[in-house]
Amino acid sequence: MLNSPRTTAASTLGTGRTTGVTDRRVPVAVSAPDPISREGAVSQLRRHPEIDLREESGPGTVALLIEDALDEAALTRLRRVVRSEGARAVLVVGAIRENELLDVVECGVGAIVWRHEATAHRLVQAVLAAARGDGDLPADLIGRLISQLGTLHRGAAGRPGAPSLGLAPREVDVLRLVSEGLDTGEIAGKLSYSERTVKNVMHGLTTRLHLRNRAHAVAYALREGYI
């Protein structure tokens, strides 16, 4: 991790508006450990009319955080962005150790991009997913997360006083398909629901259980043995 001060992408960095898409633009604030990383991400994003680069993150904003690796300082930044500033987070990172993965999800990060895969298309895809409240994890991380949570669940099986989420059958059905990487439209088609119904199921679930996003909901359902 570089020791230079973290810098943010300013809204003055060539983010011209495109007629007809103004009301659909997603406000994005980029934070990186060094100017080169920041400028790289900004140059990738500024060419897309659906992205509105901002100086700082806040409610309604997607915070794109670039990290070389995760340490306690990085996790503290993630928690602050999501819990204190009210933003949705996309993490661009070089590596995540097994013991850090749950911490990242429980910080409220629903979208993760490997640094070596951080093309313009991949970054925009993750930003838009985060803005919708959807999860967007690399396939290899989904497998690692499921494996890790399965281990935790087996270790807690039969423990007296273990909490129960009390998930309804259709909530379990929706979460199982979310864990398989399906988007809202695909889930609706699989379950013969409308997209609005799927969104309402997820909203009711995350609100009732104080979960931050889809990835967090899947993590809790896996941990409790529902999926």
C-alpha positions in Angstrom: 0.0 0.0 0.0 1.4 3.4 -1.0 1.8 5.9 1.8 0.8 8.9 -0.2 -2.5 10.7 0.7 -5.6 9.4 -0.8 -7.1 11.5 -3.6 -10.6 11.8 -5.0 -11.9 12.4 -8.5 -13.3 15.9 -8.9 -16.5 16.7 -10.9 -14.4 19.1 -13.0 -12.4 16.4 -14.7 -14.1 16.5 -18.1 -17.5 15.1 -17.1 -19.5 16.8 -19.8 -23.3 16.0 -19.7 -25.0 14.2 -22.5 -28.4 15.4 -23.6 -31.3 13.1 -22.8 -29.4 11.0 -20.2 -29.0 13.6 -17.4 -31.8 12.1 -15.2 -30.3 8.7 -15.4 -26.7 9.5 -14.6 -25.1 7.8 -11.6 -23.0 10.0 -9.3 -19.7 8.4 -8.6 -16.8 9.4 -6.4 -13.4 7.7 -7.0 -11.0 7.3 -4.1 -7.5 5.8 -4.7 -4.2 5.6 -2.8 -2.3 7.6 -5.5 -2.9 10.0 -8.3 -2.0 7.5 -11.1 -4.6 5.0 -9.9 -7.2 7.7 -9.5 -6.6 9.2 -13.0 -6.7 5.7 -14.5 -10.1 5.0 -13.1 -11.4 8.5 -13.9 -10.3 8.2 -17.5 -12.1 4.9 -17.8 -15.3 6.3 -16.4 -15.5 9.8 -17.8 -16.2 8.6 -21.3 -19.5 7.0 -20.3 -22.5 9.4 -20.3 -24.3 7.4 -17.6 -21.5 8.3 -15.1 -21.5 11.7 -13.3 -18.1 12.0 -11.5 -18.3 13.8 -8.1 -15.8 15.3 -5.7 -17.1 13.4 -2.6 -19.3 10.4 -1.8 -22.5 10.7 0.1 -26.2 9.5 0.1 -27.2 8.4 -3.4 -23.6 8.2 -4.5 -21.5 5.2 -5.6 -18.1 5.3 -4.0 -15.5 3.5 -6.1 -12.6 2.7 -3.8 -9.3 1.4 -5.2 -7.0 -0.6 -2.9 -3.8 -2.5 -3.5 -4.7 -4.9 -0.7 -7.0 -4.8 2.4 -5.8 -3.8 5.8 -7.6 -2.3 8.8 -7.4 1.2 7.4 -9.0 0.1 4.1 -11.8 -1.6 6.0 -12.3 1.5 8.1 -12.7 3.5 4.9 -15.2 1.1 3.5 -17.3 1.2 6.7 -17.2 5.0 6.8 -18.3 5.3 3.2 -21.3 2.9 3.6 -22.4 3.5 7.2 -21.5 7.1 7.9 -21.7 8.7 4.4 -24.6 6.6 3.1 -23.0 5.7 -0.2 -23.0 2.4 -2.0 -19.5 1.0 -2.5 -17.6 -0.7 -5.3 -14.2 -2.1 -4.3 -11.4 -2.4 -6.8 -8.7 -4.5 -5.2 -5.7 -6.6 -6.1 -6.2 -9.4 -3.7 -8.5 -10.5 -0.8 -7.5 -13.1 1.7 -10.1 -15.6 2.9 -10.4 -14.0 6.4 -11.1 -10.6 4.8 -13.9 -11.6 2.5 -16.7 -11.7 5.1 -15.4 -8.4 6.5 -15.8 -6.8 3.1 -19.3 -8.1 2.6 -20.4 -7.1 6.1 -19.0 -3.6 5.6 -21.7 -3.2 3.0 -19.7 -3.7 -0.2 -21.9 -5.4 -2.9 -19.6 -5.0 -5.9 -16.0 -6.1 -6.2 -13.7 -5.9 -9.2 -10.2 -7.3 -9.4 -7.7 -4.6 -10.4 -6.4 -6.7 -13.3 -9.9 -6.9 -14.7 -10.8 -3.2 -14.2 -11.6 -2.3 -17.8 -14.0 0.6 -18.5 -16.8 -1.9 -19.2 -16.2 -3.8 -16.0 -16.1 -0.7 -13.8 -19.3 0.7 -15.3 -21.0 -2.6 -14.9 -20.1 -2.7 -11.2 -21.0 0.9 -10.6 -24.5 0.4 -12.2 -25.0 -2.8 -10.2 -24.1 -1.0 -7.0 -26.4 1.9 -7.8 -29.3 -0.5 -8.2 -28.5 -2.3 -5.0 -27.4 -5.4 -6.8 -24.4 -7.6 -6.1 -21.6 -8.0 -8.5 -18.8 -10.3 -7.4 -16.2 -12.1 -9.5 -17.2 -15.8 -10.0 -14.2 -17.1 -8.0 -15.1 -14.9 -5.0 -18.7 -16.2 -5.0 -17.4 -19.7 -4.6 -15.0 -18.7 -1.9 -17.8 -16.8 0.0 -20.1 -19.8 -0.2 -17.4 -22.1 1.0 -16.4 -19.9 3.9 -20.0 -19.3 5.0 -20.7 -23.0 4.8 -17.8 -23.7 7.1 -19.1 -21.1 9.6 -22.6 -22.6 9.4 -21.3 -26.1 10.1 -19.3 -24.9 13.0 -22.4 -23.2 14.5 -24.8 -26.0 13.8 -26.6 -27.1 17.0 -25.3 -24.1 19.0 -27.8 -23.2 21.7 -29.3 -19.7 21.2 -28.2 -19.4 17.5 -30.3 -16.6 15.9 -32.9 -17.4 13.2 -33.6 -15.1 10.3 -37.2 -16.4 9.9 -37.0 -16.2 6.1 -40.2 -16.8 4.2 -40.0 -19.5 1.5 -40.2 -17.0 -1.4 -37.4 -14.9 0.2 -35.2 -18.1 0.3 -36.1 -18.8 -3.4 -35.1 -15.3 -4.4 -31.9 -15.3 -2.4 -30.9 -18.7 -3.8 -31.1 -17.3 -7.3 -29.2 -14.1 -6.2 -26.4 -16.3 -4.9 -26.2 -17.9 -8.4 -25.6 -14.6 -9.9 -29.0 -13.9 -11.6 -30.2 -10.4 -12.0 -33.7 -9.1 -11.1 -35.2 -9.9 -14.6 -33.7 -13.4 -14.6 -35.0 -14.1 -11.1 -38.5 -12.9 -12.1 -38.5 -15.2 -15.1 -37.3 -18.2 -13.1 -39.9 -17.8 -10.3 -42.8 -16.4 -12.6 -42.8 -13.2 -10.6 -42.9 -9.6 -11.8 -39.6 -7.7 -11.5 -41.4 -5.4 -9.0 -42.3 -8.4 -6.8 -38.6 -9.5 -6.8 -37.6 -6.0 -5.8 -40.2 -5.8 -3.1 -39.1 -9.1 -1.7 -35.5 -8.0 -1.5 -36.4 -4.6 -0.1 -38.6 -6.1 2.6 -35.9 -8.6 3.5 -33.0 -6.1 3.7 -35.1 -3.6 5.6 -36.5 -6.1 8.1 -33.1 -7.6 8.9 -31.1 -4.4 8.6 -29.0 -5.7 5.8 -27.1 -3.4 3.5 -27.4 -5.0 0.0 -28.0 -8.3 -1.8 -24.5 -9.6 -1.1 -25.0 -9.0 2.6 -28.5 -10.7 2.5 -27.0 -13.8 0.7 -24.1 -13.9 3.3 -26.6 -14.0 6.2 -28.8 -16.6 4.5 -25.8 -18.8 3.9 -24.6 -18.3 7.4 -27.9 -19.4 8.9 -28.3 -22.4 6.6 -31.2 -21.3 4.5 -29.3 -21.7 1.2 
